[in-house]
């Protein structure tokens, strides 16, 4: 059975970055490190998702998450990663 990496993409557009994704980079990175998932999850940034009014934005797999904050990011990550 092939184990496909999960993917987390953070919007690095100026609006999302200024509204909280600067902190989100650190939160996601620390979460992955604490759960020893650095090799199982592809975490990277992309330019603007085009949804600036709904930011800060994260994309996990094919799903977008809008108006994220530190607490919601941790919940989103826990739900997305599950019990690996």
GROMACS elastic network, one bead per residue, 0.5 to 0.9 nm:
[ bonds ]
;  ai    aj funct       b0    kb
    3    40     6  0.88451   500
    4    40     6  0.82677   500
    5    39     6  0.83067   500
    5    40     6  0.53886   500
    5    41     6  0.53052   500
    5    42     6  0.64587   500
    6    40     6  0.67297   500
    6    42     6  0.62013   500
    6    43     6  0.85682   500
    6    60     6  0.77793   500
    6    61     6  0.66321   500
    6    80     6  0.86219   500
    6    81     6  0.78200   500
    7    40     6  0.88623   500
    7    41     6  0.55959   500
    7    43     6  0.59870   500
    7    44     6  0.81632   500
    7    59     6  0.81195   500
    7    60     6  0.58263   500
    7    61     6  0.54176   500
    7    62     6  0.88671   500
    8    28     6  0.87078   500
    8    41     6  0.71515   500
    8    42     6  0.61504   500
    8    44     6  0.65563   500
    8    45     6  0.83146   500
    8    58     6  0.72637   500
    8    59     6  0.58413   500
    8    61     6  0.65662   500
    9    42     6  0.81463   500
    9    43     6  0.58791   500
    9    44     6  0.51590   500
    9    45     6  0.52479   500
    9    46     6  0.66605   500
    9    57     6  0.88571   500
    9    58     6  0.58855   500
    9    60     6  0.62850   500
    9    61     6  0.82011   500
   10    16     6  0.89331   500
   10    21     6  0.71964   500
   10    24     6  0.80085   500
   10    25     6  0.74169   500
   10    43     6  0.78541   500
   10    44     6  0.63827   500
   10    46     6  0.63482   500
   10    47     6  0.86107   500
   10    56     6  0.86461   500
   10    57     6  0.65397   500
   10    59     6  0.62991   500
   10    60     6  0.86455   500
   11    14     6  0.86858   500
   11    16     6  0.63326   500
   11    17     6  0.71748   500
   11    21     6  0.71602   500
   11    44     6  0.89418   500
   11    45     6  0.57839   500
   11    46     6  0.54145   500
   11    47     6  0.59477   500
   11    48     6  0.56714   500
   11    49     6  0.62410   500
   11    55     6  0.84919   500
   11    56     6  0.73191   500
   11    57     6  0.57289   500
   11    58     6  0.61429   500
   11    59     6  0.79200   500
   12    15     6  0.81607   500
   12    16     6  0.64280   500
   12    17     6  0.55035   500
   12    21     6  0.71744   500
   12    22     6  0.82281   500
   12    45     6  0.58793   500
   12    46     6  0.57232   500
   12    47     6  0.51914   500
   12    48     6  0.60577   500
   12    49     6  0.85075   500
   12    57     6  0.88789   500
   13    16     6  0.55295   500
   13    17     6  0.59262   500
   13    18     6  0.84714   500
   13    46     6  0.77703   500
   13    47     6  0.52903   500
   13    49     6  0.74253   500
   13    50     6  0.85507   500
   13    52     6  0.79958   500
   14    17     6  0.50519   500
   14    18     6  0.59162   500
   14    19     6  0.84049   500
   14    47     6  0.88076   500
   14    48     6  0.77088   500
   14    52     6  0.88310   500
   15    18     6  0.52709   500
   15    19     6  0.60783   500
   15    20     6  0.87893   500
   15    21     6  0.89539   500
   15    48     6  0.84553   500
   15    52     6  0.60733   500
   15    53     6  0.83448   500
   15    55     6  0.71835   500
   15    56     6  0.74936   500
   16    19     6  0.50154   500
   16    20     6  0.62737   500
   16    21     6  0.56826   500
   16    22     6  0.82253   500
   16    48     6  0.80414   500
   16    51     6  0.89810   500
   16    52     6  0.65668   500
   16    53     6  0.88364   500
   16    54     6  0.85431   500
   16    55     6  0.50744   500
   16    57     6  0.64315   500
   17    20     6  0.55990   500
   17    22     6  0.51813   500
   17    23     6  0.83346   500
   17    24     6  0.87288   500
   17    55     6  0.86341   500
   17    56     6  0.69563   500
   18    21     6  0.68387   500
   18    22     6  0.68890   500
   18    56     6  0.83532   500
   19    22     6  0.79290   500
   19    55     6  0.70343   500
   19    56     6  0.58840   500
   19    67     6  0.89638   500
   20    23     6  0.55591   500
   20    24     6  0.63493   500
   20    55     6  0.82876   500
   20    56     6  0.59337   500
   20    68     6  0.78106   500
   20    69     6  0.69502   500
   20    70     6  0.84161   500
   21    25     6  0.61423   500
   21    26     6  0.87452   500
   21    55     6  0.85575   500
   21    56     6  0.58592   500
   21    57     6  0.74899   500
   21    58     6  0.84120   500
   21    68     6  0.83568   500
   21    69     6  0.85011   500
   22    25     6  0.55917   500
   22    26     6  0.72474   500
   23    26     6  0.53882   500
   23    27     6  0.63648   500
   23    28     6  0.88324   500
   23    69     6  0.88671   500
   23    70     6  0.77265   500
   24    28     6  0.59958   500
   24    29     6  0.83062   500
   24    56     6  0.88310   500
   24    58     6  0.88739   500
   24    68     6  0.85177   500
   24    69     6  0.77000   500
   24    70     6  0.67378   500
   24    73     6  0.74101   500
   25    28     6  0.54244   500
   25    29     6  0.60716   500
   25    30     6  0.85583   500
   25    44     6  0.89047   500
   25    45     6  0.87215   500
   26    29     6  0.51136   500
   26    30     6  0.60052   500
   26    31     6  0.84538   500
   27    30     6  0.52621   500
   27    31     6  0.60744   500
   27    32     6  0.86594   500
   27    70     6  0.71223   500
   27    73     6  0.76834   500
   27    74     6  0.76540   500
   28    31     6  0.50407   500
   28    32     6  0.61725   500
   28    33     6  0.85724   500
   28    43     6  0.81798   500
   28    73     6  0.76656   500
   28    74     6  0.77868   500
   28    77     6  0.78144   500
   29    32     6  0.52696   500
   29    33     6  0.62141   500
   29    34     6  0.86474   500
   29    38     6  0.81502   500
   29    43     6  0.80229   500
   30    33     6  0.50052   500
   30    34     6  0.59625   500
   30    35     6  0.85045   500
   31    34     6  0.51827   500
   31    35     6  0.62037   500
   31    36     6  0.84166   500
   31    37     6  0.82743   500
   31    74     6  0.76221   500
   31    77     6  0.79819   500
   32    35     6  0.52836   500
   32    36     6  0.58743   500
   32    38     6  0.54968   500
   32    39     6  0.89560   500
   32    40     6  0.89323   500
   32    41     6  0.78026   500
   32    43     6  0.89906   500
   33    37     6  0.61859   500
   33    38     6  0.60933   500
   34    37     6  0.78250   500
   35    38     6  0.82744   500
   36    39     6  0.77414   500
   36    40     6  0.83923   500
   37    40     6  0.50369   500
   37    41     6  0.60266   500
   37    84     6  0.87613   500
   38    41     6  0.57680   500
   38    42     6  0.75069   500
   38    43     6  0.82055   500
   39    42     6  0.74940   500
   41    81     6  0.87663   500
   46    49     6  0.76572   500
   47    50     6  0.88509   500
   48    51     6  0.76098   500
   48    52     6  0.76707   500
   49    52     6  0.74471   500
   49    57     6  0.78202   500
   50    53     6  0.87007   500
   51    54     6  0.55587   500
   51    55     6  0.66464   500
   51    56     6  0.88649   500
   51    57     6  0.78500   500
   51    66     6  0.85859   500
   52    55     6  0.52843   500
   52    56     6  0.75325   500
   52    57     6  0.81855   500
   53    56     6  0.85213   500
   53    67     6  0.88180   500
   54    57     6  0.70370   500
   54    65     6  0.88828   500
   54    66     6  0.53886   500
   54    67     6  0.56224   500
   55    58     6  0.84134   500
   55    65     6  0.85523   500
   55    66     6  0.55210   500
   55    68     6  0.70754   500
   56    65     6  0.83329   500
   56    66     6  0.61366   500
   56    67     6  0.50545   500
   56    68     6  0.55572   500
   56    69     6  0.77783   500
   57    64     6  0.68834   500
   57    65     6  0.56063   500
   57    67     6  0.62953   500
   57    68     6  0.63551   500
   58    63     6  0.83948   500
   58    64     6  0.58339   500
   58    65     6  0.51740   500
   58    66     6  0.68785   500
   58    67     6  0.88643   500
   58    68     6  0.74958   500
   58    73     6  0.85388   500
   59    62     6  0.66599   500
   59    63     6  0.55487   500
   59    65     6  0.60671   500
   59    66     6  0.88895   500
   60    63     6  0.54398   500
   60    64     6  0.65362   500
   60    65     6  0.78201   500
   60    76     6  0.87543   500
   60    77     6  0.85101   500
   60    80     6  0.73551   500
   61    64     6  0.82791   500
   61    80     6  0.86747   500
   65    68     6  0.67334   500
   65    73     6  0.89355   500
   65    76     6  0.83823   500
   67    72     6  0.89440   500
   68    71     6  0.80868   500
   68    72     6  0.58688   500
   68    73     6  0.61439   500
   69    72     6  0.53826   500
   69    73     6  0.60196   500
   69    74     6  0.88334   500
   70    73     6  0.52028   500
   70    74     6  0.65675   500
   70    75     6  0.89748   500
   71    74     6  0.54986   500
   71    75     6  0.65733   500
   71    76     6  0.87602   500
   72    75     6  0.50832   500
   72    76     6  0.59774   500
   72    77     6  0.84982   500
   73    76     6  0.50391   500
   73    77     6  0.60797   500
   73    78     6  0.85645   500
   74    77     6  0.51213   500
   74    78     6  0.61425   500
   74    79     6  0.86389   500
   75    78     6  0.51300   500
   75    79     6  0.61884   500
   75    80     6  0.85270   500
   76    79     6  0.52118   500
   76    80     6  0.60168   500
   76    81     6  0.84872   500
   77    80     6  0.50252   500
   77    81     6  0.58283   500
   77    82     6  0.81036   500
   78    81     6  0.54113   500
   78    82     6  0.57848   500
   78    83     6  0.84250   500
   79    82     6  0.53657   500
   79    83     6  0.88924   500
   81    84     6  0.67051   500
